[in-house]
Amino acid sequence: MNRNAQIQRLAEETFDLCIIGAGASGAGCALDAASRGLKVALIDQADFGSATSSKSTKLIHGGVRYLEQAFKKWDFAQLKQVKHGLLERRILLQNAPHLAQPLGIITPVFHWWEGLYYRIGLKLYDWFAHNRTDQPWPSSKWLSKKEALALAPELTPGIHSAILYYDGQLNDSRYTLALVQTALQFPGTVAANYLALEDFEKDTSGKITGAMLRNLAPDPGGNTHIIVKASVFLNCTGPYSDKVRQLANPALPQRMSPSKGVHLTLPAHILNSRHALLIPKTADGRMVFAIPFEGKTILGTTDEPCGVSPNEPMLQSRDILFLLDTLRPYLQKPLDQKAVQAGFGGIRPLLAAAPDRQDKQTKSLLRDHEVETDPNSGLISLLGGKWTTYRVMAQDAVDMVGKMLPVGKVLSKSGTEHLVLIGARQYDTGLAGQLQTRSGLPAETCRHLAHHYGDQASKLLALVEADVRLIQRIHPDFPFICAEIVYAARYEMAVKLRDFIARRIRMEILDWEAARASVPVVAHWMGIELGWTPEYREQQQLEYEAILEQFIRQSKL
Ligand SMILES: Cc1cc2nc3c(=O)[nH]c(=O)nc-3n(C[C@H](O)[C@H](O)[C@H](O)COP(=O)(O)OP(=O)(O)OC[C@H]3O[C@@H](n4cnc5c(N)ncnc54)[C@H](O)[C@@H]3O)c2cc1C
């Protein structure tokens, strides 16, 4: 993933397909198209997966809420979503088991009849899942109060009982990266981050022939322009989709109805459980999850209609109040705002409600996807969807691309259902133990390396073997080691400090203060690997420290 080499190829070659946006949708489309033999260009104005795709709740789910809505409103569209989601849940886990695993979710109830209600609902959820999988998936269970407290000892003893069910959980930013890296293993694929689409080049009939990109990389090679030539252009810009659609054809009406969702991060001892907690009904009638993630508890999310501004959505103190107030009744110990260690905000790329549903709030909008083709410009847009269904979304979008390719170019059927991602080919649950035997590194570090990198972790050990200083931890509270900084800059196209701290190791969403304390050491190793001057390194440090400072300030406003 040498960025300069990728950019040179983007500027010089002609592609079958140019994909704009490298979140779950765009990266998924790149892999689908590449594996079907197309020559693919994938670009993003920022880092891979840096927008919504790294800010999700990290659940791979059919959607218990959609199931409830399906039956309450007799809405078959919602039922279809549940079925899709449950089928995809199995595939996501199967293709990258190092990055996605089953997660037990506990739903506490305060009355027996609530228990019965959720028991029936989750039994149906099991039924839909089991009906469509050839692999065993743990079934839901009605737990007594004693059983629930044994699994989650910090729950209030005021509960009547709880329902335990299982969904999937993924490391969203690393999953996006794995999609990009797997796509890049096909020789016709080229991908680069920090390339922003500024305009389209068109022929005399108005059809797009080129994407005019500005190189936003922070290094001295940045701030230049290139044009990517391709037969078909696919808009995968998630919440920003309308902007790109209207760049291609200003007459197109808005389709997106974006909504902001934030999470906050708490220490793991607040829940003290390897299971997640589902709060089935908040004050505003939604669900909130408290999930274990990378040694912390992530609590979220909110849901608030918003516009799409270039400013990143952030956790604010009113969000903290709402989320903590929602969680408190389920815990036995008091929970203070001071416990909050970090947070993150994302924008859901929701499709606008159909006219008969315009009065509804965003939580009831369909989270399903649509592939739109603009006959004037030829632009295809993949709109809406969710992380869980990224693969079918990609399949549908690339099927449409196939119809737009020049005559004579025939596309094979999508094979991504059985396409194992990078890191997963030699991965098994014994990998952490093998890494420990080879390196003598602490068990916690080896578990972390196995989960983040899968079978690629051996490359990290090779780095450590070549330079023993890389064995050092980046921060004493986390298992991350300095070899990962070099690895991310060399093999994962990390070009900014934030690319590494937020998305390669996730420290930014786990602990802002730890992230701040890690800046000098990350800058040191990244600077060496990427050839930064001392002045440039200092500028990068100041820039990232200012971002962290803003997060901390906003959360206190
Ligand atoms: C709070 C929250 C919680 C969620 N939880 C879940 C969950 O638990 N499970 C689930 O299945 N789904 C969940 N989702 C939904 C899921 O995260 C999104 O559907 C998915 O990540 C969208 O991916 P995307 O690639 O379409 O968009 P994005 O990830 O936003 O990617 C779009 C990309 O386009 C790029 N881009 C934009 N404009 C340009 C331009 N001009 N030039 C170049 N690049 C450009 C952006 O930089 C960005 O990287 C959640 C969403 C939110 C907000």
The ligand as a MOL file (V3000), in Angstrom:
LIG
                    3D

  0  0  0     0  0            999 V3000
M  V30 BEGIN CTAB
M  V30 COUNTS 53 58 0 0 0
M  V30 BEGIN ATOM
M  V30 1 C -23.9150 6.1560 15.3650 0
M  V30 2 C -24.0050 5.0660 14.3370 0
M  V30 3 C -24.1010 3.7450 14.7350 0
M  V30 4 C -24.1920 2.7380 13.7880 0
M  V30 5 N -24.2070 1.4470 14.2020 0
M  V30 6 C -24.2940 0.4530 13.3010 0
M  V30 7 C -24.2420 -0.8890 13.7360 0
M  V30 8 O -24.0640 -1.1790 14.9180 0
M  V30 9 N -24.3710 -1.8520 12.7920 0
M  V30 10 C -24.5490 -1.5600 11.4710 0
M  V30 11 O -24.7080 -2.4930 10.6910 0
M  V30 12 N -24.5590 -0.2920 11.0320 0
M  V30 13 C -24.4150 0.7160 11.9020 0
M  V30 14 N -24.3950 2.0170 11.4840 0
M  V30 15 C -24.4880 2.3060 10.0520 0
M  V30 16 C -23.1360 2.1410 9.3370 0
M  V30 17 O -22.0830 2.6030 10.1340 0
M  V30 18 C -23.1690 2.8870 8.0290 0
M  V30 19 O -24.2950 2.4870 7.2970 0
M  V30 20 C -21.9370 2.6260 7.1760 0
M  V30 21 O -20.7590 2.7680 7.9110 0
M  V30 22 C -21.9320 3.6080 6.0160 0
M  V30 23 O -20.8160 3.3500 5.2270 0
M  V30 24 P -20.5780 4.1990 3.9150 0
M  V30 25 O -19.3530 3.6620 3.2870 0
M  V30 26 O -21.8160 4.2200 3.1100 0
M  V30 27 O -20.3490 5.6860 4.4370 0
M  V30 28 P -19.0510 6.3330 5.1000 0
M  V30 29 O -18.3870 5.4010 6.0330 0
M  V30 30 O -19.4500 7.6460 5.6490 0
M  V30 31 O -18.0710 6.5100 3.8820 0
M  V30 32 C -18.2380 7.5440 2.9230 0
M  V30 33 C -16.8430 7.9790 2.5090 0
M  V30 34 O -16.9460 8.9010 1.4260 0
M  V30 35 C -15.8770 9.8180 1.5450 0
M  V30 36 N -16.1890 11.0070 0.7510 0
M  V30 37 C -17.2080 11.8740 0.9280 0
M  V30 38 N -17.1490 12.8600 0.0210 0
M  V30 39 C -16.0650 12.6100 -0.7500 0
M  V30 40 C -15.4450 13.2910 -1.8460 0
M  V30 41 N -15.9340 14.4420 -2.3340 0
M  V30 42 N -14.3170 12.7670 -2.3970 0
M  V30 43 C -13.8040 11.6050 -1.8990 0
M  V30 44 N -14.3330 10.9390 -0.8630 0
M  V30 45 C -15.4500 11.4260 -0.2980 0
M  V30 46 C -15.8050 10.0760 3.0430 0
M  V30 47 O -14.5470 10.5900 3.4290 0
M  V30 48 C -16.1110 8.6980 3.6200 0
M  V30 49 O -14.9360 7.9870 3.9730 0
M  V30 50 C -24.2400 3.0540 12.4090 0
M  V30 51 C -24.1440 4.3870 12.0090 0
M  V30 52 C -24.0000 5.3900 12.9660 0
M  V30 53 C -23.8440 6.8010 12.5550 0
M  V30 END ATOM
M  V30 BEGIN BOND
M  V30 1 1 1 2
M  V30 2 1 2 3
M  V30 3 2 2 52
M  V30 4 2 3 4
M  V30 5 1 4 5
M  V30 6 1 4 50
M  V30 7 2 5 6
M  V30 8 1 6 7
M  V30 9 1 6 13
M  V30 10 2 7 8
M  V30 11 1 7 9
M  V30 12 1 9 10
M  V30 13 2 10 11
M  V30 14 1 10 12
M  V30 15 2 12 13
M  V30 16 1 13 14
M  V30 17 1 14 15
M  V30 18 1 14 50
M  V30 19 1 15 16
M  V30 20 1 16 17
M  V30 21 1 16 18
M  V30 22 1 18 19
M  V30 23 1 18 20
M  V30 24 1 20 21
M  V30 25 1 20 22
M  V30 26 1 22 23
M  V30 27 1 23 24
M  V30 28 2 24 25
M  V30 29 1 24 26
M  V30 30 1 24 27
M  V30 31 1 27 28
M  V30 32 2 28 29
M  V30 33 1 28 30
M  V30 34 1 28 31
M  V30 35 1 31 32
M  V30 36 1 32 33
M  V30 37 1 33 34
M  V30 38 1 33 48
M  V30 39 1 34 35
M  V30 40 1 35 36
M  V30 41 1 35 46
M  V30 42 1 36 37
M  V30 43 1 36 45
M  V30 44 2 37 38
M  V30 45 1 38 39
M  V30 46 1 39 40
M  V30 47 2 39 45
M  V30 48 1 40 41
M  V30 49 2 40 42
M  V30 50 1 42 43
M  V30 51 2 43 44
M  V30 52 1 44 45
M  V30 53 1 46 47
M  V30 54 1 46 48
M  V30 55 1 48 49
M  V30 56 2 50 51
M  V30 57 1 51 52
M  V30 58 1 52 53
M  V30 END BOND
M  V30 END CTAB
M  END
